[in-house]
Amino acid sequence: MENLKAFFMRRPERLLGRCGMLFLMAFFVMNLSSCNDDFIEDNGGEIIPPEEIVIPPVYMLLDGPYKWGVVLTQNEDSSYTIETTNGDPWATASLFKEDVPEECNVLEFEYQTEMGMSNLELFFADAKDGIDATHSMSAGSVPASTDWASFSVRLKKYRQEFDWGKVKDYLRLDFGDQPNNIIQMRNIRLRTMNDEEKQEEEDENNEALKSGKTRRAA
């Protein structure tokens, strides 16, 4: 009787033990399969890089508050015809409606002109002080072109130095010193630097650093 009782007492324990073992085995197999899937995904799947944030350019119109020595006409295709009437022609772009992203530090536009521009000067005017002659730079000469051509200049240094690009700031463009010049201009914008421009900036910074070390050593 005691042996029979012991048999029935041990049987549930054995049953539970076997059930537990089967459960563990099933759990192990499921996890192994999942790990194998992950392994295949990680090693055989395509690695997708993080999405790059694209900062759109900030476009400007030549309809600012001031101009001198020019007759400006906006054409149906949104380009401008600029006729210079004296040797100091210039015009201002519209006031910024919001802060310009700091990454947008290249001025670029498309143009046509048979005479070219002897020297394109840029004045970084702000909402408080307006046009200040000390807040300016020379962008160099703009070559003559009878076809649409592109001209660009990096402004990062000047944007930082003059703290320029805030709401209600604006840009003044001086179109050289030639009267009776006809300039077509369109797509005036501030954009981010491309790879070539980034390399140019890095080379200039390295050169400035070397020059500084040389002067200190002397």
Secondary structure, 3 states (H helix, E strand, C coil): CHHHHHHHHHHHHHHHHHHHHHHHHHHHHHHHHHHHHHHHHHHHCCCCCCCCCCCCCEECCCCCCCEECEEEEECCCCCEEEEECCCCCEEECCCCCCCCCCCCCEEEEEEEECCCECCEEEEEEECCCECCCCCEEECCCECCEEEEEEEEEECHHHHHHHCCCCCCCEEEEEECCCCCCEEEEEEEEEECCCHHHHHHHHHHHHHHHHHHHHHHHC
